[in-house]
Amino acid sequence: MKDIGAPLSETALDTVVEVDNVHPTSCHLKGDVDDCCNCSYQAVEDINNQVVYPITTELVKTAFFRFFKVNIHCDCPLWPDDSMCMMQACSVCECDPGEVPQPWVVAEEKSCAVEKALPQNCSSITCSAELDSRVNRGVEPEMKARLLNLKRWRGYNNPWMAEGEEEEEYLYINLQANPERYTGYQGEHAHRIWNHIYGQDAFSDLSPNGGGHERRVFYRLISGMHASISSHLTAKYLLDETLGIWGPNLLEFERRLGNEGVRDRVENLYFAYLFVLRAVMKAGPLLEKYSYYTGIESEDALASRMIRKLVRSKAVQSSCPMPFDEGRLWKGRDGPILKQQLQEAFQNITRVMDCVGCEKCKLWGKLQTLGIATALKILFSSADCEAPFSPDDTKTVTHEEEHLELERNEVIALINLLERFSASISYYHLMSQALQSKQPLSRPAVSMSEPVS
């Protein structure tokens, strides 16, 4: 087995938030994260260690947040599927029929009748837009609840997500049984995925005159997600496939995130973290009233309690009152056109996820792109987040205000994404500390022009 650097224990990674005031000079970032973020790097580290990481770690283990509905058996719309990863670590362990919360199964069975009654070739976006039109808002609560539970995974009325095929097959996946970690999926096929993502026209002009401010936000979100993935893959690396040994790979960490040549990737991780945190805090009133019902009373109560603790956190409100200022975007007469262009670009990125040749990588790629799409929907929608309606409400909505609505899968993806980013920041600091405690490694930095899988 090749030398992969000094090993760290999984226990050490899992308890990283218990390490107090560890800020190695090689990894400690100073100043504000971005001019759109009223928050310093130090403040991010403090609220992450004290609030976000402990809470989200518990949240994603609850029944509501550990089951994700997704289509992973799909054809690539961009090129032939010619490079599927055949390693055992790439495969997904699907849920047994009895494992999925039964209230969800029953709700989806009821929604089938609604879906069959919808006009043919009517997407969830166009149908929901018709239901939300100003001409007629008199939709019965039961009908609206069933529309929010249609047999799809891509969210409800989300302009940032591409629509899938009408006959897609969906599975429930237990995320805790399929952790995000290194699977061995790499090489030309993996590089093609990232090259296609970064090759979007939206990234071709990042200058101020080319709508650069909005485009840079968009780029930093994608780069931050990429950095988060790298953090998880290097923290939980397949060290020995035969023995099934997983652990941190410090040499791979140094190559991807742990050297000065790639500092911007880490900065983008912090930026993406604040962007998603802002979306969660803005949607706080909706998330507090959301139904986290799975039929497991203790876990449902815990999920509601932890969500309330997160969105009401005084530490977050005092340290980062405005994690991201979305009001600074889409200004000027070209704002709506630029917004539409970036929506189309992100839809293209969501389609690329169908081309990932590793089931487990595809699972987490789809979850995280849906999470980002949900954050974008929350921050850039004109809808109110006061949430007068949730999928299980029985009250009739009669007033004319437009209110934001999130489908269950969107909520699951959003919170899991925040947990992924939160854990990535913690892993980054722990591995940087371990790297600095050893002799300097001579491996050269990766070229910034070449995406790393």
Buried (B, 14 or more C-beta within 10 A) or exposed (E): EEEBBEBBEEEBBBEBBEEEEBBEEBBEBEEBBBEBBBBBBBBBBBBBBBBBBBBBBBBBBBBBBBBBBBBBEBEBEBEEBEBEBEEEBBBBEBBEEEEBBEBBEEBBEEBEEBBEEBEEEEBBBBBBEEBBEEEEBEBEBEEBBBBBBBBBBBBBBBBBBBBBEEEBEBBBBBBEEBEBBBBBBBEEBBBBBBEBBBEBEBBEEBEEEEBEBBBBBBBBBBBBBBBBBBBBBBBBBBBEBEEEEBBBBBBBBBBBBBBEEBBEBBBBBBBBBBBBBBBBBBBBBBBBBBBBBBEBEEBBEBBBBBBEBBBEBEEBEEBBEBBBBBEEBBEEEEEEEBBEBBBBBBBBBBBBBBBBBBBBBBBBBBBBBBBBBBBBBBBBBEBEBEBBBBBBBEEEBEEEEEBBBBBBBBBBBBBBBBBBBBBBBBBBBBBBBBBEEEEEBEEEEBEEEEBBB
